[in-house]
Amino acid sequence: MLRKLPYGLMFLLLLCSLTATGQTRAVNEYSKNDRLQSSSGKRVNGSGLRTTTYDGVHHLLGFHVDGGYSKMFGNMPNVLNRPGGYTVGLGFDYSYTGRGLILQTGLAVRWQDVSNRVFNDSLVVDPITDSEGIPFRLQYDLTDRVDMSRNLYLQVPVLAGTYFYGAYFLAGVKLNVQLMGNTKTKLNMTTTATYDRYIGPWEEMDNHGIRKEVEEVRSGSKLNLKFDVLATAEIGYEWSLGNYGKKGYRKQSAKDYRVRLGAFVECGLLDIMPKGDKRSYVIPEESRYDFSTFEFNHMFSTSEATKFHVRNFFTGLRLTFFFYGKQSTEKCILCGPLGDEIKMR
């Protein structure tokens, strides 16, 4: 039968048979030696027939820690915006990364410990009489005052950005809700007495309740800050901790471990000044010489502060570690060489 076929047709049938056999052997052999596994579980090498191809999209889960400088700044005329303090944060992150785009959100908590210096103040009680009924003028000097606050926040970031050769940039907003806040006030108290019948003021006479630069500290009062929205930006560099073969091909493309190190800045967009009803300080008349009975309140919790505004500011360094990632794939029948697919990363 074969002898009756033309020699050209016989050669064509033989060539087709050898080609099909070679392709079958190639797929079987490549599945044992490939350095990149597709989502379908099949392995091929650079010659290859593939059933899926990497489309450059990653869904990443991870966490971050950060720390840096923080302050509360506002426009109260007798409160300075310094020295500020420190902040630390911890949170969990979800990041969509692909095609040059980063979309990121998550949940975080932030601790803030900040201080604001307050201008020196004086209070004069005149007239007043001593135990012998002699009138005099009593002056209280409040100096070196520092109002401190410690706050814990819950934050929800909504960020977008891009990446380029390892560098990345993110910008967006963070919803910022105070979970707790307390205050501490520290200052020096000095009292002086001035008599019309005597020359010069009376100072440092403890037996008369006249004392100089006595440090007083008050703590434990609450500070209820308002809801805030922070404008935020972050810039840094990202390293991949994936498992690589000799030629740089990933051995496990379904998983992706990454580390980001970046600098961030966050600035409040809203006024967070609480609606306070307290006074900056209260000196009881019945114990005007007993400093321990005096009441001091953080300036931001006073009724005077409600006429002004204050905002938050944070800046520092952030370390983010993505420990889980899922790559998206697109189906295809015949994909290009593996090297071309790697270049799409």
Backbone hydrogen bonds, N-H to C=O, Kabsch-Sander energy under -0.5 kcal/mol:
donor,donor_aa,acceptor,acceptor_aa,energy
4,K,1,M,-0.9
5,L,2,L,-1.2
10,M,6,P,-2.0
11,F,7,Y,-2.0
12,L,8,G,-1.7
13,L,9,L,-2.2
14,L,10,M,-1.9
15,L,11,F,-2.0
16,C,12,L,-2.0
17,S,13,L,-1.9
18,L,14,L,-2.1
19,T,15,L,-2.0
20,A,16,C,-2.0
21,T,17,S,-1.9
22,G,18,L,-2.2
23,Q,19,T,-2.0
24,T,20,A,-1.9
25,R,21,T,-2.2
26,A,22,G,-2.2
27,V,23,Q,-2.1
28,N,24,T,-1.8
29,E,25,R,-2.5
30,Y,26,A,-2.9
31,S,27,V,-1.7
32,K,29,E,-1.4
33,N,29,E,-0.7
33,N,30,Y,-0.8
34,D,30,Y,-1.4
38,S,42,K,-1.5
41,G,38,S,-1.8
44,V,36,L,-0.6
48,G,45,N,-2.1
50,R,48,G,-0.5
53,T,330,E,-2.1
55,D,328,S,-1.5
58,H,97,T,-3.4
59,H,326,K,-2.1
60,L,58,H,-0.6
60,L,95,S,-3.1
61,L,324,Y,-2.7
62,G,93,D,-2.2
63,F,321,F,-2.1
64,H,91,G,-2.4
65,V,319,L,-2.2
66,D,89,G,-2.0
67,G,317,L,-1.8
68,G,87,T,-2.1
69,Y,315,T,-1.9
70,S,85,G,-1.8
71,K,313,F,-2.0
73,F,311,R,-2.3
75,N,309,H,-1.6
79,V,76,M,-1.5
80,L,117,R,-3.0
84,G,115,S,-1.9
85,G,70,S,-2.3
86,Y,113,D,-1.7
87,T,68,G,-2.0
88,V,111,W,-1.7
89,G,66,D,-2.1
90,L,109,V,-2.2
91,G,64,H,-2.0
92,F,107,L,-2.7
93,D,62,G,-2.9
94,Y,105,T,-2.7
95,S,60,L,-2.5
96,Y,103,L,-3.3
97,T,58,H,-2.7
97,T,95,S,-0.6
98,G,101,L,-2.3
101,L,98,G,-1.8
102,I,161,G,-2.2
103,L,96,Y,-2.4
104,Q,159,L,-2.2
105,T,94,Y,-2.2
106,G,157,P,-0.6
107,L,92,F,-2.0
108,A,155,Q,-2.4
109,V,90,L,-2.8
110,R,153,Y,-2.0
111,W,88,V,-3.1
112,Q,151,N,-2.5
113,D,86,Y,-2.4
114,V,149,S,-2.2
115,S,84,G,-1.0
116,N,147,D,-2.5
117,R,82,R,-2.3
118,V,145,R,-2.2
119,F,78,N,-2.4
121,D,142,L,-2.2
123,L,140,Y,-2.4
125,V,138,L,-3.3
126,D,124,V,-0.6
128,I,136,F,-1.5
130,D,134,I,-2.0
133,G,130,D,-1.9
136,F,128,I,-3.0
137,R,194,T,-2.4
138,L,125,V,-2.5
139,Q,192,T,-2.7
140,Y,123,L,-3.4
141,D,190,T,-2.9
142,L,121,D,-3.3
142,L,140,Y,-0.5
143,T,141,D,-0.6
143,T,188,N,-2.3
145,R,118,V,-0.6
146,V,186,K,-2.6
147,D,116,N,-2.9
148,M,146,V,-0.5
148,M,184,K,-3.5
149,S,114,V,-2.4
150,R,182,N,-2.5
151,N,112,Q,-2.5
152,L,180,M,-2.4
153,Y,110,R,-2.8
154,L,177,V,-3.0
155,Q,108,A,-3.2
156,V,175,L,-1.8
158,V,173,V,-2.7
159,L,104,Q,-2.8
160,A,171,A,-2.5
161,G,102,I,-2.3
162,T,169,F,-1.7
164,F,167,A,-2.8
167,A,164,F,-1.8
168,Y,236,G,-2.3
169,F,162,T,-2.5
170,L,234,E,-3.0
171,A,160,A,-2.3
172,G,232,T,-2.1
173,V,158,V,-1.8
174,K,230,L,-2.0
175,L,156,V,-2.4
176,N,228,D,-2.9
177,V,154,L,-2.6
177,V,175,L,-0.5
179,L,152,L,-3.6
180,M,152,L,-1.4
182,N,150,R,-2.1
183,T,221,S,-2.4
184,K,148,M,-2.2
185,T,218,R,-3.3
186,K,146,V,-2.3
187,L,216,E,-2.2
188,N,143,T,-2.8
189,M,214,V,-2.6
190,T,141,D,-1.7
191,T,211,R,-3.0
192,T,139,Q,-1.9
193,A,202,W,-1.8
194,T,137,R,-2.2
198,Y,195,Y,-0.6
202,W,193,A,-4.0
205,M,210,I,-1.7
208,H,205,M,-1.9
209,G,206,D,-1.6
210,I,205,M,-2.4
211,R,209,G,-0.7
214,V,189,M,-3.0
215,E,213,E,-0.6
216,E,187,L,-3.0
218,R,185,T,-2.7
220,G,183,T,-1.8
223,L,181,G,-1.7
225,L,223,L,-1.0
226,K,272,I,-1.5
228,D,176,N,-2.4
230,L,174,K,-2.9
231,A,267,C,-2.9
232,T,172,G,-2.4
233,A,265,V,-2.0
234,E,170,L,-2.8
235,I,263,A,-2.2
236,G,168,Y,-2.0
237,Y,261,L,-2.2
238,E,166,G,-2.6
239,W,259,V,-3.2
241,L,257,Y,-4.5
244,Y,242,G,-0.6
245,G,249,Y,-2.5
248,G,245,G,-1.3
251,K,243,N,-2.4
252,Q,243,N,-0.6
255,K,252,Q,-0.8
258,R,322,F,-1.8
259,V,239,W,-2.9
260,R,320,T,-3.0
261,L,237,Y,-2.3
262,G,318,R,-2.4
263,A,235,I,-2.7
264,F,316,G,-2.4
265,V,233,A,-2.1
266,E,314,F,-3.1
267,C,231,A,-2.5
268,G,312,N,-2.9
269,L,229,V,-2.9
272,I,310,V,-2.5
276,G,274,P,-1.6
276,G,302,T,-0.5
277,D,301,S,-0.5
278,K,301,S,-1.3
282,V,295,E,-2.6
287,S,284,P,-0.7
288,R,285,E,-0.9
290,D,287,S,-1.3
291,F,289,Y,-0.9
293,T,290,D,-1.7
294,F,291,F,-1.8
295,E,282,V,-2.8
297,N,280,S,-2.5
301,S,298,H,-1.9
302,T,299,M,-1.4
303,S,278,K,-2.5
306,T,302,T,-0.5
306,T,303,S,-0.7
307,K,304,E,-1.1
308,F,305,A,-2.2
311,R,73,F,-2.7
313,F,71,K,-1.5
314,F,266,E,-2.9
315,T,69,Y,-2.3
316,G,264,F,-1.9
317,L,67,G,-2.1
318,R,262,G,-3.1
319,L,65,V,-2.9
320,T,260,R,-2.7
320,T,318,R,-0.5
321,F,63,F,-2.9
322,F,258,R,-2.7
323,F,61,L,-1.0
323,F,321,F,-0.7
324,Y,61,L,-1.7
326,K,59,H,-1.8
328,S,57,V,-2.1
330,E,53,T,-2.6
332,C,51,T,-1.4
340,D,337,P,-0.7
341,E,337,P,-1.3
342,I,338,L,-2.2
343,K,339,G,-1.5
344,M,340,D,-0.5
344,M,341,E,-1.0
345,R,342,I,-1.8
